[in-house]
Amino acid sequence: MKKTPAAVALSAAAIAALTTMTAPASEATVVTPVTLSSPGSFSNFTVGCAYEARVRVNDGSNMIRLVEGREGSRQARTVARTIPAADKGIFVWRPTEPGRRVLRAVQTTRGRSIYSRPIVVTVSPGLVGCFSV
């Protein structure tokens, strides 16, 4: 039987421990929230008119979706997509039905969907027409 000196055995154990401690966990991910900067909460919009929604992101390489849902519902549909330029994405949103809507931006990063805070907007029937400000 061959004997291994204690110093060599300790070094191998120390290397194994260091390798284990510094290796990242396979499920580790960097999560950066996406935020809607415009339109603001409780804004009023008109059916059929085009509006600009802006989003700031930390990851400019992945597509961002703008999703719209009804207030109090967990269901939402994608209403616009964009690939961000640097740290921001700009969507064109055209509401199709009157009522209160919840808008959120979502970006998939490293297999996880990251959602912005929701904003609530009111959509009017469109009797007056579209105006740009």
N, C-alpha and C positions, 0 to 999 in steps of 0.2 A: 504494500500500500504506500502510495506516494503522499508525502506530507506537504501541504501548502503553507508557506510562512503566513503568520497572522497579518502582517502588513499588506501582503498581496490580497488576501481574502477581504480585508477591510476596504481596500481601494476598490475592488470590484463591487462590493456592496454600496459604497459611497457613490460610485459612478451610476449604478442602477437607480439609486434613490434620487440623484440629481436629474437623471434623464426623465424619470417619472414625474418629478415635480415641475419641470420646465416644459414638458410636452402639453400643448393645449388640448382641452377636452374636445372630442369630436362634435359635440352638440353646441359648442361655444359659438356665439355670433355677436356681431356688433349691431345694435339696434338704435337707429336714429329716427325719432318721430318726424312725420311730414306735417306741415301746418298750412292751412289756407290763409293767405293774407288778404284776399279780396275775392268775392264780395264779403262784407261783414255780416255778422249775425243780425237777424231781424230786418234784413233789407227787403225792399219790395221790388219785384220784377214782373215782366209782362210775357205772357205766352207767345212763343214764336220769335221773340227778339234775341239777338246774339249778345252775350255778356262774356267778359273776360274774367276767368278765375285764375289766380296765381298761386303757386305753391313753392315753398322753399324746401330743399332736400340736402342731405349730406352726401348722397350717392348719386352722382350725375350720370351714371352709366346704365341704369335700369329704367325701363318704361314706368310711367306713372299713369294711373287711371283715376278719373273723377267719377265717383259713384253717387247716385241720387236715390233717395228712398223717401217714403212717407214717414212723418213724425210718429213715433211709437211702434214702427214696424222694424223687424230685423232684416227684411228683404230689401235689396238695393240692386239697381242695374247700372252698368257702366254707360255713361253718357258722353265721355270724351277720353281720349288717350293722347299722351305726348311723351316725347323723350326730352328730358331736361337739358337745357344749355347751361353748363357749369353747375350752379347751385339752385337754379329755379326753372320751373316749368310753367308754361302758359297754356290754358285750355280755352276753347270757345264753347260756352254752354248755352243751349237753346232750350228753355223749359217748354214742355209739350202739353202740360195740363195745369189748370189753376189749383191752388191750395198751398198748404204749408209743406215744404220739402226740407230734407236734411241732406246736405252735401258733405262729402268726405273725400279726401285724396287717399289713395292706397298705392303702395310700392312694394313689390316683392324683392326682398334682399336676402340672399343666402337661404332660399327656401321658405322664408317666413314673410307673411303679409304684414306690413307696417301701416297702420291707419293714422290719419290726422285726427285732431279733435273735430267733432261734427259742428257744422254751422247750420242754423235754421233760417230759412228764407221763406217769404210769402210770394206766391206767383199769382198775379191778377189775370182775368180773362183776356185782356188785350183789346179793350174797346177804344183806347186812345191812340194806340200805335207805338212804334219804336222810336226812341229818341237817343241820340248819343250826347254824352255830357263832356 
